[in-house]
């Protein structure tokens, strides 16, 4: 009888309940659990397991390079970062509203850390996300052109509720990439949220995209509904190297 019940639970997709059936029944018997409490426990555990599985799938699809939460961020080291703005971003209201977050600053000041933290919170709250470096954007655009699948690529990058593009500006985009990026930004405008990190000020984006007019059109859409974090300060990586004595402190002063 129990084997039949386990099989029926599996057929219904209640895998977690089927796996824990023995423990659940034993606990209910020992503690004289009411029918209501027993049923509530079954549903709760199954729901938690499904939510955990869904989160794992969203995390895998997001392709984050590593896991960093906001609790790992050192505000004392980067006082230019507004904790209030960070907390507002963590509510994920900007995603529901199709708004953007742009993180500007020199290398090593925590831009990618914040972007990943925002993405993890979004994934936890049930949103889909995709993380790309600027280098990956260029590579994928060239592959799409060679295969004749540019429209498919634009649709792929327009689908997640949150798209993160890291390291914009570390090297210029070629004409193909710049134009595809513009298509993605235009398609996501007021519909899909974006997070961008860049080491270049907005006035330099004409060089990044190889065209001042195109850069202006991209910025016009990105900045219409957005919050910009201008991060100043020392590089975390250089700080750690100085601590370890790899770089003399005098060289970074």
PyMOL commands that set and color helices and strands:
alter all, ss='L'
color gray80, all
select helices_A, chain A and resi 2-11+15-19+21-30+35-62+70-72+83-90+93-96+111-124+134-147+150-159+175-188+202-209+212-224+236-243+249-252
alter helices_A, ss='H'
color red, helices_A
select strands_A, chain A and resi 100-105+129-133+162-168+193-198+226-231
alter strands_A, ss='S'
color yellow, strands_A
deselect
rebuild
show_as cartoon
